[in-house]
């Protein structure tokens, strides 16, 4: 069964305004212009993203050599292949599909949703035992369509999906 929003899309803005994640993403969002201009994340950028998404396992991102982080993230942010874009990021230590989705969400020119059990629940989806591109791409496509239809940006949609789950799951 495909994604289905558990609440009325007219509530997206209101839910997003109530968004209350334990860690602020504002510092990460301020990096977007620099990263887009530079074309890659540094090791320090990656560590910050990993900590924001998964504080307990974020130390694994420190295992990556600086040049490796720059090369892999540079490739991911530049490639035209959607599959290569997401999957290449997962070869970095400390970066699974959810963290890779955050990198794309925050630092790619195109809009991407974040993979999170809360956002999936708000879209009537179950967390798969293993993420695959065949799961990822329909999720991205659905979220892009929903954001367009609701006339909100992807960050607003993500906040609303997360908050709805937090309040109702």
KOLROPA-122255 format. One record per atom (N, C-alpha, C): residue in three letters; atom name; chain; residue number from 0; x, y, z. Coordinates in steps of 0.001 Angstrom, whole numbers, plus 500000, padded with zeros to 6 digits. Example, Ala and Ser with C-alpha at 12.3 -4.5 7.8 and 13.67 -1.06 7.14 Angstrom:
<"ALA","N","A",0,<513190,494310,507800>>
<"ALA","CA","A",0,<512300,495500,507800>>
<"ALA","C","A",0,<513200,496700,507800>>
<"SER","N","A",1,<512850,497750,507080>>
<"SER","CA","A",1,<513670,498940,507140>>
<"SER","C","A",1,<512900,500030,507870>>
//
This chain:
<"UNK","N","A",0,<500841,498818,500000>>
<"UNK","CA","A",0,<500000,500000,500000>>
<"UNK","C","A",0,<500886,501246,500000>>
<"UNK","N","A",1,<500529,502218,499213>>
<"UNK","CA","A",1,<501315,503439,499090>>
<"UNK","C","A",1,<501057,504416,500221>>
<"UNK","N","A",2,<501792,505514,500227>>
<"UNK","CA","A",2,<501634,506527,501272>>
<"UNK","C","A",2,<500238,507154,501260>>
<"UNK","N","A",3,<499771,507464,502453>>
<"UNK","CA","A",3,<498484,508143,502619>>
<"UNK","C","A",3,<498598,509014,503862>>
<"UNK","N","A",4,<498385,510296,503683>>
<"UNK","CA","A",4,<498486,511252,504782>>
<"UNK","C","A",4,<497412,510964,505833>>
<"UNK","N","A",5,<497794,510881,507103>>
<"UNK","CA","A",5,<496854,510555,508179>>
<"UNK","C","A",5,<496065,511758,508680>>
<"UNK","N","A",6,<496367,512937,508185>>
<"UNK","CA","A",6,<495646,514130,508600>>
<"UNK","C","A",6,<495337,514970,507370>>
<"UNK","N","A",7,<494501,515957,507540>>
<"UNK","CA","A",7,<494125,516818,506418>>
<"UNK","C","A",7,<495296,517717,506051>>
<"UNK","N","A",8,<495587,517809,504760>>
<"UNK","CA","A",8,<496746,518606,504351>>
<"UNK","C","A",8,<496613,520081,504719>>
<"UNK","N","A",9,<495419,520545,504993>>
<"UNK","CA","A",9,<495233,521930,505430>>
<"UNK","C","A",9,<495858,522171,506814>>
<"UNK","N","A",10,<496207,521095,507521>>
<"UNK","CA","A",10,<496813,521204,508856>>
<"UNK","C","A",10,<498342,521275,508806>>
<"UNK","N","A",11,<498933,521155,507639>>
<"UNK","CA","A",11,<500390,521074,507538>>
<"UNK","C","A",11,<501067,522281,508182>>
<"UNK","N","A",12,<500657,523476,507817>>
<"UNK","CA","A",12,<501308,524678,508343>>
<"UNK","C","A",12,<501182,524761,509862>>
<"UNK","N","A",13,<499988,524492,510354>>
<"UNK","CA","A",13,<499727,524543,511799>>
<"UNK","C","A",13,<500590,523530,512560>>
<"UNK","N","A",14,<500677,522311,512039>>
<"UNK","CA","A",14,<501516,521293,512680>>
<"UNK","C","A",14,<502985,521683,512636>>
<"UNK","N","A",15,<503425,522199,511500>>
<"UNK","CA","A",15,<504820,522609,511359>>
<"UNK","C","A",15,<505184,523707,512351>>
<"UNK","N","A",16,<504258,524581,512630>>
<"UNK","CA","A",16,<504509,525664,513590>>
<"UNK","C","A",16,<504644,525147,515018>>
<"UNK","N","A",17,<504063,523982,515296>>
<"UNK","CA","A",17,<504180,523376,516634>>
<"UNK","C","A",17,<505395,522451,516740>>
<"UNK","N","A",18,<506108,522254,515642>>
<"UNK","CA","A",18,<507272,521360,515588>>
<"UNK","C","A",18,<508213,521646,516746>>
<"UNK","N","A",19,<508586,520577,517459>>
<"UNK","CA","A",19,<509426,520735,518633>>
<"UNK","C","A",19,<510391,519556,518746>>
<"UNK","N","A",20,<511396,519541,517871>>
<"UNK","CA","A",20,<512424,518498,517895>>
<"UNK","C","A",20,<513421,518852,518989>>
<"UNK","N","A",21,<513947,517860,519702>>
<"UNK","CA","A",21,<514850,518147,520824>>
<"UNK","C","A",21,<516126,518910,520442>>
<"UNK","N","A",22,<516598,518759,519196>>
<"UNK","CA","A",22,<517809,519451,518757>>
<"UNK","C","A",22,<517458,520417,517627>>
<"UNK","N","A",23,<517962,521607,517699>>
<"UNK","CA","A",23,<517677,522607,516669>>
<"UNK","C","A",23,<518463,522314,515393>>
<"UNK","N","A",24,<517815,522488,514263>>
<"UNK","CA","A",24,<518489,522315,512982>>
<"UNK","C","A",24,<518903,523647,512373>>
<"UNK","N","A",25,<518680,524733,513081>>
<"UNK","CA","A",25,<518973,526058,512538>>
<"UNK","C","A",25,<520439,526233,512162>>
<"UNK","N","A",26,<521353,525728,512989>>
<"UNK","CA","A",26,<522776,525820,512653>>
<"UNK","C","A",26,<523077,525043,511374>>
<"UNK","N","A",27,<522448,523889,511221>>
<"UNK","CA","A",27,<522649,523103,509996>>
<"UNK","C","A",27,<522082,523831,508785>>
<"UNK","N","A",28,<520923,524422,508943>>
<"UNK","CA","A",28,<520285,525110,507823>>
<"UNK","C","A",28,<521109,526321,507378>>
<"UNK","N","A",29,<521822,526925,508299>>
<"UNK","CA","A",29,<522681,528059,507943>>
<"UNK","C","A",29,<523857,527640,507077>>
<"UNK","N","A",30,<524193,526357,507089>>
<"UNK","CA","A",30,<525304,525847,506287>>
<"UNK","C","A",30,<524940,525653,504817>>
<"UNK","N","A",31,<523661,525663,504492>>
<"UNK","CA","A",31,<523226,525295,503148>>
<"UNK","C","A",31,<523908,526112,502058>>
<"UNK","N","A",32,<523916,527415,502194>>
<"UNK","CA","A",32,<524499,528267,501158>>
<"UNK","C","A",32,<525976,527944,500956>>
<"UNK","N","A",33,<526698,527770,502053>>
<"UNK","CA","A",33,<528128,527449,501980>>
<"UNK","C","A",33,<528349,526100,501312>>
<"UNK","N","A",34,<527578,525109,501712>>
<"UNK","CA","A",34,<527749,523765,501160>>
<"UNK","C","A",34,<527363,523734,499681>>
<"UNK","N","A",35,<526291,524410,499318>>
<"UNK","CA","A",35,<525918,524472,497899>>
<"UNK","C","A",35,<527013,525149,497083>>
<"UNK","N","A",36,<527589,526192,497615>>
<"UNK","CA","A",36,<528652,526907,496915>>
<"UNK","C","A",36,<529920,526049,496817>>
<"UNK","N","A",37,<530265,525393,497909>>
<"UNK","CA","A",37,<531465,524559,497969>>
<"UNK","C","A",37,<531276,523278,497163>>
<"UNK","N","A",38,<530063,522716,497234>>
<"UNK","CA","A",38,<529756,521492,496494>>
<"UNK","C","A",38,<529956,520201,497254>>
<"UNK","N","A",39,<530265,520259,498531>>
<"UNK","CA","A",39,<530469,519058,499336>>
<"UNK","C","A",39,<530390,519411,500817>>
<"UNK","N","A",40,<530245,518369,501646>>
<"UNK","CA","A",40,<530292,518538,503095>>
<"UNK","C","A",40,<531699,518229,503577>>
<"UNK","N","A",41,<532137,518936,504604>>
<"UNK","CA","A",41,<533389,518587,505273>>
<"UNK","C","A",41,<533081,517504,506304>>
<"UNK","N","A",42,<534116,516938,506869>>
<"UNK","CA","A",42,<533929,515940,507924>>
<"UNK","C","A",42,<533180,516552,509105>>
<"UNK","N","A",43,<533503,517780,509452>>
<"UNK","CA","A",43,<532823,518451,510553>>
<"UNK","C","A",43,<531336,518660,510237>>
<"UNK","N","A",44,<531031,519037,508990>>
<"UNK","CA","A",44,<529621,519180,508586>>
<"UNK","C","A",44,<528898,517853,508760>>
<"UNK","N","A",45,<529532,516782,508290>>
<"UNK","CA","A",45,<528927,515452,508380>>
<"UNK","C","A",45,<528685,515060,509835>>
<"UNK","N","A",46,<529650,515316,510685>>
<"UNK","CA","A",46,<529491,514982,512101>>
<"UNK","C","A",46,<528324,515745,512722>>
<"UNK","N","A",47,<528143,516982,512333>>
<"UNK","CA","A",47,<527030,517784,512852>>
<"UNK","C","A",47,<525687,517223,512396>>
<"UNK","N","A",48,<525608,516836,511114>>
<"UNK","CA","A",48,<524375,516245,510583>>
<"UNK","C","A",48,<524085,514926,511293>>
<"UNK","N","A",49,<525105,514098,511428>>
<"UNK","CA","A",49,<524930,512792,512078>>
<"UNK","C","A",49,<524468,512958,513522>>
<"UNK","N","A",50,<525036,513931,514224>>
<"UNK","CA","A",50,<524627,514151,515607>>
<"UNK","C","A",50,<523183,514622,515684>>
<"UNK","N","A",51,<522780,515497,514766>>
<"UNK","CA","A",51,<521405,515988,514774>>
<"UNK","C","A",51,<520420,514847,514525>>
<"UNK","N","A",52,<520757,513963,513589>>
<"UNK","CA","A",52,<519817,512888,513230>>
<"UNK","C","A",52,<519850,511741,514236>>
<"UNK","N","A",53,<521038,511348,514663>>
<"UNK","CA","A",53,<521163,510168,515523>>
<"UNK","C","A",53,<522322,510365,516513>>
<"UNK","N","A",54,<522096,511122,517576>>
<"UNK","CA","A",54,<523185,511447,518503>>
<"UNK","C","A",54,<523956,510243,519040>>
<"UNK","N","A",55,<523254,509139,519346>>
<"UNK","CA","A",55,<523922,507981,519943>>
<"UNK","C","A",55,<524929,507326,519005>>
<"UNK","N","A",56,<524633,507295,517712>>
<"UNK","CA","A",56,<525546,506625,516772>>
<"UNK","C","A",56,<526375,507599,515947>>
<"UNK","N","A",57,<526289,508872,516255>>
<"UNK","CA","A",57,<526955,509888,515434>>
<"UNK","C","A",57,<528475,509793,515467>>
<"UNK","N","A",58,<529036,509203,516505>>
<"UNK","CA","A",58,<530491,509069,516602>>
<"UNK","C","A",58,<531090,508271,515457>>
<"UNK","N","A",59,<530286,507409,514839>>
<"UNK","CA","A",59,<530790,506618,513710>>
<"UNK","C","A",59,<531195,507488,512524>>
<"UNK","N","A",60,<530592,508645,512388>>
<"UNK","CA","A",60,<530939,509540,511281>>
<"UNK","C","A",60,<532377,510037,511402>>
<"UNK","N","A",61,<532903,510012,512597>>
<"UNK","CA","A",61,<534275,510464,512835>>
<"UNK","C","A",61,<535306,509508,512226>>
<"UNK","N","A",62,<534906,508301,511879>>
<"UNK","CA","A",62,<535818,507308,511300>>
<"UNK","C","A",62,<536190,507622,509853>>
<"UNK","N","A",63,<535440,508513,509214>>
<"UNK","CA","A",63,<535683,508834,507805>>
<"UNK","C","A",63,<536841,509818,507651>>
<"UNK","N","A",64,<537782,509534,506744>>
<"UNK","CA","A",64,<538817,510535,506453>>
<"UNK","C","A",64,<538182,511763,505786>>
<"UNK","N","A",65,<538738,512935,506054>>
<"UNK","CA","A",65,<538212,514195,505522>>
<"UNK","C","A",65,<538021,514151,504009>>
<"UNK","N","A",66,<539042,513749,503280>>
<"UNK","CA","A",66,<538946,513757,501813>>
<"UNK","C","A",66,<537875,512796,501300>>
<"UNK","N","A",67,<537664,511706,502023>>
<"UNK","CA","A",67,<536645,510726,501638>>
<"UNK","C","A",67,<535248,511342,501774>>
<"UNK","N","A",68,<535013,512044,502871>>
<"UNK","CA","A",68,<533734,512725,503090>>
<"UNK","C","A",68,<533495,513742,501974>>
<"UNK","N","A",69,<534512,514517,501662>>
<"UNK","CA","A",69,<534373,515536,500621>>
<"UNK","C","A",69,<534074,514910,499262>>
<"UNK","N","A",70,<534782,513827,498930>>
<"UNK","CA","A",70,<534570,513172,497643>>
<"UNK","C","A",70,<533187,512554,497524>>
<"UNK","N","A",71,<532794,511805,498540>>
<"UNK","CA","A",71,<531503,511109,498500>>
<"UNK","C","A",71,<530347,512102,498500>>
<"UNK","N","A",72,<530401,513082,499385>>
<"UNK","CA","A",72,<529294,514043,499440>>
<"UNK","C","A",72,<529282,514932,498202>>
<"UNK","N","A",73,<530454,515256,497669>>
<"UNK","CA","A",73,<530519,516025,496428>>
<"UNK","C","A",73,<529877,515276,495278>>
<"UNK","N","A",74,<530168,513987,495196>>
<"UNK","CA","A",74,<529552,513151,494164>>
<"UNK","C","A",74,<528032,513123,494347>>
<"UNK","N","A",75,<527587,512875,495571>>
<"UNK","CA","A",75,<526149,512750,495841>>
<"UNK","C","A",75,<525384,514027,495520>>
<"UNK","N","A",76,<525989,515167,495797>>
<"UNK","CA","A",76,<525307,516435,495549>>
<"UNK","C","A",76,<525369,516853,494081>>
<"UNK","N","A",77,<526244,516208,493295>>
<"UNK","CA","A",77,<526419,516582,491896>>
<"UNK","C","A",77,<525815,515603,490887>>
<"UNK","N","A",78,<525730,514333,491249>>
<"UNK","CA","A",78,<525276,513332,490283>>
<"UNK","C","A",78,<523834,513572,489849>>
<"UNK","N","A",79,<523530,513163,488628>>
<"UNK","CA","A",79,<522170,513274,488104>>
<"UNK","C","A",79,<521341,512020,488422>>
<"UNK","N","A",80,<521993,510979,488879>>
<"UNK","CA","A",80,<521316,509712,489182>>
<"UNK","C","A",80,<520715,509755,490581>>
<"UNK","N","A",81,<519402,509662,490654>>
<"UNK","CA","A",81,<518729,509680,491960>>
<"UNK","C","A",81,<519205,508528,492847>>
<"UNK","N","A",82,<519341,507367,492259>>
<"UNK","CA","A",82,<519761,506211,493054>>
<"UNK","C","A",82,<521184,506406,493590>>
<"UNK","N","A",83,<522084,506855,492723>>
<"UNK","CA","A",83,<523468,507083,493154>>
<"UNK","C","A",83,<523529,508188,494199>>
<"UNK","N","A",84,<522664,509149,494087>>
<"UNK","CA","A",84,<522636,510280,495014>>
<"UNK","C","A",84,<522438,509806,496456>>
<"UNK","N","A",85,<521429,509008,496694>>
<"UNK","CA","A",85,<521135,508548,498064>>
<"UNK","C","A",85,<522051,507402,498484>>
<"UNK","N","A",86,<522243,506427,497609>>
<"UNK","CA","A",86,<523000,505237,498008>>
<"UNK","C","A",86,<524478,505528,498220>>
<"UNK","N","A",87,<525047,506475,497476>>
<"UNK","CA","A",87,<526474,506775,497655>>
<"UNK","C","A",87,<526747,507301,499062>>
<"UNK","N","A",88,<525843,508052,499600>>
<"UNK","CA","A",88,<526039,508603,500946>>
<"UNK","C","A",88,<526109,507521,502014>>
<"UNK","N","A",89,<525451,506401,501772>>
<"UNK","CA","A",89,<525414,505333,502782>>
<"UNK","C","A",89,<526722,504558,502870>>
<"UNK","N","A",90,<527680,504830,501978>>
<"UNK","CA","A",90,<528986,504156,502111>>
<"UNK","C","A",90,<529863,504854,503150>>
<"UNK","N","A",91,<529452,506019,503576>>
<"UNK","CA","A",91,<530178,506714,504638>>
<"UNK","C","A",91,<529889,506055,505984>>
<"UNK","N","A",92,<530900,505921,506812>>
<"UNK","CA","A",92,<530688,505405,508164>>
<"UNK","C","A",92,<529751,506346,508909>>
<"UNK","N","A",93,<528781,505777,509609>>
<"UNK","CA","A",93,<527850,506571,510393>>
<"UNK","C","A",93,<526700,507160,509600>>
<"UNK","N","A",94,<526584,506789,508317>>
<"UNK","CA","A",94,<525515,507332,507482>>
<"UNK","C","A",94,<524676,506193,506915>>
<"UNK","N","A",95,<523499,506001,507512>>
<"UNK","CA","A",95,<522518,505086,506949>>
<"UNK","C","A",95,<521535,505891,506114>>
<"UNK","N","A",96,<520510,505255,505644>>
<"UNK","CA","A",96,<519513,505933,504810>>
<"UNK","C","A",96,<518899,507158,505490>>
<"UNK","N","A",97,<518523,507082,506767>>
<"UNK","CA","A",97,<517942,508272,507401>>
<"UNK","C","A",97,<518893,509474,507414>>
<"UNK","N","A",98,<520157,509256,507763>>
<"UNK","CA","A",98,<521107,510367,507780>>
<"UNK","C","A",98,<521398,510852,506367>>
<"UNK","N","A",99,<521491,509937,505419>>
<"UNK","CA","A",99,<521678,510319,504013>>
<"UNK","C","A",99,<520515,511200,503556>>
<"UNK","N","A",100,<519312,510862,503998>>
<"UNK","CA","A",100,<518146,511653,503607>>
<"UNK","C","A",100,<518212,513061,504192>>
<"UNK","N","A",101,<518789,513201,505384>>
<"UNK","CA","A",101,<518954,514524,505990>>
<"UNK","C","A",101,<519929,515360,505160>>
<"UNK","N","A",102,<521016,514743,504724>>
<"UNK","CA","A",102,<521991,515456,503894>>
<"UNK","C","A",102,<521317,515994,502645>>
<"UNK","N","A",103,<520542,515150,501976>>
<"UNK","CA","A",103,<519844,515606,500772>>
<"UNK","C","A",103,<518777,516647,501114>>
<"UNK","N","A",104,<518055,516414,502188>>
<"UNK","CA","A",104,<516992,517334,502617>>
<"UNK","C","A",104,<517539,518745,502866>>
<"UNK","N","A",105,<518634,518824,503568>>
<"UNK","CA","A",105,<519170,520119,503960>>
<"UNK","C","A",105,<520089,520773,502928>>
<"UNK","N","A",106,<520785,519951,502117>>
<"UNK","CA","A",106,<521869,520522,501314>>
<"UNK","C","A",106,<521789,520290,499809>>
<"UNK","N","A",107,<520758,519657,499326>>
<"UNK","CA","A",107,<520633,519504,497879>>
<"UNK","C","A",107,<519701,520586,497340>>
<"UNK","N","A",108,<519899,520937,496081>>
<"UNK","CA","A",108,<519050,521965,495466>>
<"UNK","C","A",108,<517608,521474,495272>>
<"UNK","N","A",109,<517459,520173,495069>>
<"UNK","CA","A",109,<516128,519595,494896>>
<"UNK","C","A",109,<515526,519263,496266>>
<"UNK","N","A",110,<514207,519235,496363>>
<"UNK","CA","A",110,<513577,518925,497655>>
<"UNK","C","A",110,<513559,517421,497949>>
<"UNK","N","A",111,<513944,517083,499149>>
<"UNK","CA","A",111,<513928,515687,499601>>
<"UNK","C","A",111,<513320,515617,500997>>
<"UNK","N","A",112,<512508,514598,501272>>
<"UNK","CA","A",112,<512006,514389,502637>>
<"UNK","C","A",112,<513060,513669,503481>>
<"UNK","N","A",113,<512875,513702,504770>>
<"UNK","CA","A",113,<513744,512958,505685>>
<"UNK","C","A",113,<513080,511621,505992>>
<"UNK","N","A",114,<513880,510561,505961>>
<"UNK","CA","A",114,<513390,509240,506369>>
<"UNK","C","A",114,<513432,509178,507893>>
<"UNK","N","A",115,<512290,508968,508490>>
<"UNK","CA","A",115,<512197,508908,509940>>
<"UNK","C","A",115,<510952,508092,510272>>
<"UNK","N","A",116,<511020,507302,511324>>
<"UNK","CA","A",116,<509859,506478,511667>>
<"UNK","C","A",116,<508625,507334,511899>>
<"UNK","N","A",117,<508812,508540,512409>>
<"UNK","CA","A",117,<507660,509411,512664>>
<"UNK","C","A",117,<507022,509895,511361>>
<"UNK","N","A",118,<507840,510341,510417>>
<"UNK","CA","A",118,<507264,510827,509158>>
<"UNK","C","A",118,<506613,509689,508390>>
<"UNK","N","A",119,<507228,508520,508438>>
<"UNK","CA","A",119,<506637,507364,507755>>
<"UNK","C","A",119,<505284,507023,508371>>
<"UNK","N","A",120,<505193,507055,509698>>
<"UNK","CA","A",120,<503932,506743,510374>>
<"UNK","C","A",120,<502842,507732,509957>>
<"UNK","N","A",121,<503196,509010,509874>>
<"UNK","CA","A",121,<502216,510031,509486>>
<"UNK","C","A",121,<501730,509862,508056>>
<"UNK","N","A",122,<502471,509097,507274>>
<"UNK","CA","A",122,<502072,508799,505895>>
<"UNK","C","A",122,<501555,507368,505746>>
<"UNK","N","A",123,<501195,506746,506861>>
<"UNK","CA","A",123,<500640,505390,506880>>
<"UNK","C","A",123,<501593,504356,506303>>
<"UNK","N","A",124,<502892,504575,506481>>
<"UNK","CA","A",124,<503905,503639,506005>>
<"UNK","C","A",124,<504610,502994,507188>>
<"UNK","N","A",125,<505028,501762,506994>>
<"UNK","CA","A",125,<505797,501067,508012>>
<"UNK","C","A",125,<507275,501218,507703>>
<"UNK","N","A",126,<508096,501224,508738>>
<"UNK","CA","A",126,<509539,501260,508541>>
<"UNK","C","A",126,<509950,499892,508011>>
<"UNK","N","A",127,<510549,499843,506843>>
<"UNK","CA","A",127,<510959,498551,506305>>
<"UNK","C","A",127,<512132,497973,507101>>
<"UNK","N","A",128,<512323,496669,507031>>
<"UNK","CA","A",128,<513457,496054,507732>>
<"UNK","C","A",128,<514773,496515,507118>>
<"UNK","N","A",129,<514741,496845,505836>>
<"UNK","CA","A",129,<515921,497390,505159>>
<"UNK","C","A",129,<515443,498402,504121>>
<"UNK","N","A",130,<516047,499579,504140>>
<"UNK","CA","A",130,<515691,500589,503144>>
<"UNK","C","A",130,<516284,500211,501796>>
<"UNK","N","A",131,<515525,500522,500745>>
<"UNK","CA","A",131,<515983,500294,499385>>
<"UNK","C","A",131,<515564,501500,498541>>
<"UNK","N","A",132,<516167,501600,497377>>
<"UNK","CA","A",132,<515781,502664,496474>>
<"UNK","C","A",132,<514319,502511,496065>>
<"UNK","N","A",133,<513842,501284,495926>>
<"UNK","CA","A",133,<512440,501043,495540>>
<"UNK","C","A",133,<511455,501502,496614>>
<"UNK","N","A",134,<511907,501628,497835>>
<"UNK","CA","A",134,<511090,502218,498897>>
<"UNK","C","A",134,<511264,503740,498890>>
<"UNK","N","A",135,<512512,504167,498784>>
<"UNK","CA","A",135,<512868,505582,498861>>
<"UNK","C","A",135,<512208,506419,497782>>
<"UNK","N","A",136,<512326,506005,496534>>
<"UNK","CA","A",136,<511901,506880,495454>>
<"UNK","C","A",136,<510389,507172,495463>>
<"UNK","N","A",137,<509512,506191,495654>>
<"UNK","CA","A",137,<508079,506523,495752>>
<"UNK","C","A",137,<507770,507442,496943>>
<"UNK","N","A",138,<508517,507284,498029>>
<"UNK","CA","A",138,<508359,508153,499197>>
<"UNK","C","A",138,<508726,509598,498835>>
<"UNK","N","A",139,<509860,509778,498161>>
<"UNK","CA","A",139,<510281,511106,497713>>
<"UNK","C","A",139,<509235,511701,496780>>
<"UNK","N","A",140,<508826,510920,495811>>
<"UNK","CA","A",140,<507860,511385,494812>>
<"UNK","C","A",140,<506541,511805,495469>>
<"UNK","N","A",141,<506056,510997,496412>>
<"UNK","CA","A",141,<504816,511324,497109>>
<"UNK","C","A",141,<504970,512626,497901>>
<"UNK","N","A",142,<506076,512757,498642>>
<"UNK","CA","A",142,<506287,513959,499466>>
<"UNK","C","A",142,<506438,515205,498610>>
<"UNK","N","A",143,<507116,515082,497483>>
<"UNK","CA","A",143,<507237,516233,496584>>
<"UNK","C","A",143,<505868,516659,496067>>
<"UNK","N","A",144,<505071,515681,495688>>
<"UNK","CA","A",144,<503727,515984,495201>>
<"UNK","C","A",144,<502860,516612,496285>>
<"UNK","N","A",145,<502940,516081,497483>>
<"UNK","CA","A",145,<502158,516597,498602>>
<"UNK","C","A",145,<502580,518027,498942>>
<"UNK","N","A",146,<503879,518288,498984>>
<"UNK","CA","A",146,<504362,519636,499285>>
<"UNK","C","A",146,<503886,520627,498221>>
<"UNK","N","A",147,<503934,520216,496969>>
<"UNK","CA","A",147,<503477,521085,495879>>
<"UNK","C","A",147,<501983,521355,496002>>
<"UNK","N","A",148,<501228,520290,496223>>
<"UNK","CA","A",148,<499769,520416,496341>>
<"UNK","C","A",148,<499375,521297,497525>>
<"UNK","N","A",149,<500107,521173,498638>>
<"UNK","CA","A",149,<499803,521948,499844>>
<"UNK","C","A",149,<500467,523330,499816>>
<"UNK","N","A",150,<501277,523571,498814>>
<"UNK","CA","A",150,<501977,524850,498646>>
<"UNK","C","A",150,<502869,525179,499849>>
<"UNK","N","A",151,<503664,524172,500249>>
<"UNK","CA","A",151,<504641,524350,501326>>
<"UNK","C","A",151,<505991,523823,500852>>
<"UNK","N","A",152,<507059,524269,501507>>
<"UNK","CA","A",152,<508367,523719,501167>>
<"UNK","C","A",152,<508551,522392,501902>>
<"UNK","N","A",153,<509582,521659,501505>>
<"UNK","CA","A",153,<509794,520324,502076>>
<"UNK","C","A",153,<510120,520378,503564>>
<"UNK","N","A",154,<510799,521420,504027>>
<"UNK","CA","A",154,<511113,521526,505454>>
<"UNK","C","A",154,<509831,521670,506264>>
<"UNK","N","A",155,<508902,522455,505766>>
<"UNK","CA","A",155,<507612,522633,506446>>
<"UNK","C","A",155,<506854,521312,506482>>
<"UNK","N","A",156,<506819,520616,505362>>
<"UNK","CA","A",156,<506125,519316,505321>>
<"UNK","C","A",156,<506774,518345,506297>>
<"UNK","N","A",157,<508088,518274,506295>>
<"UNK","CA","A",157,<508782,517357,507188>>
<"UNK","C","A",157,<508457,517654,508650>>
<"UNK","N","A",158,<508495,518909,509010>>
<"UNK","CA","A",158,<508167,519287,510395>>
<"UNK","C","A",158,<506749,518873,510755>>
<"UNK","N","A",159,<505814,519076,509844>>
<"UNK","CA","A",159,<504414,518714,510105>>
<"UNK","C","A",159,<504251,517207,510273>>
<"UNK","N","A",160,<504868,516431,509397>>
<"UNK","CA","A",160,<504771,514970,509492>>
<"UNK","C","A",160,<505353,514479,510810>>
<"UNK","N","A",161,<506495,515008,511174>>
<"UNK","CA","A",161,<507159,514608,512415>>
<"UNK","C","A",161,<506300,514978,513621>>
<"UNK","N","A",162,<505799,516198,513619>>
<"UNK","CA","A",162,<505007,516682,514763>>
<"UNK","C","A",162,<503701,515920,514919>>
<"UNK","N","A",163,<503033,515618,513801>>
<"UNK","CA","A",163,<501782,514864,513892>>
<"UNK","C","A",163,<502022,513516,514567>>
<"UNK","N","A",164,<503090,512841,514174>>
<"UNK","CA","A",164,<503408,511561,514802>>
<"UNK","C","A",164,<503708,511742,516290>>
<"UNK","N","A",165,<504487,512754,516605>>
<"UNK","CA","A",165,<504839,512995,518003>>
<"UNK","C","A",165,<503600,513198,518850>>
<"UNK","N","A",166,<502609,513868,518317>>
<"UNK","CA","A",166,<501390,514155,519074>>
<"UNK","C","A",166,<500382,513001,519065>>
<"UNK","N","A",167,<500477,512102,518098>>
<"UNK","CA","A",167,<499416,511099,517924>>
<"UNK","C","A",167,<499861,509642,517923>>
<"UNK","N","A",168,<501118,509382,517792>>
<"UNK","CA","A",168,<501559,507978,517686>>
<"UNK","C","A",168,<501648,507337,519066>>
//
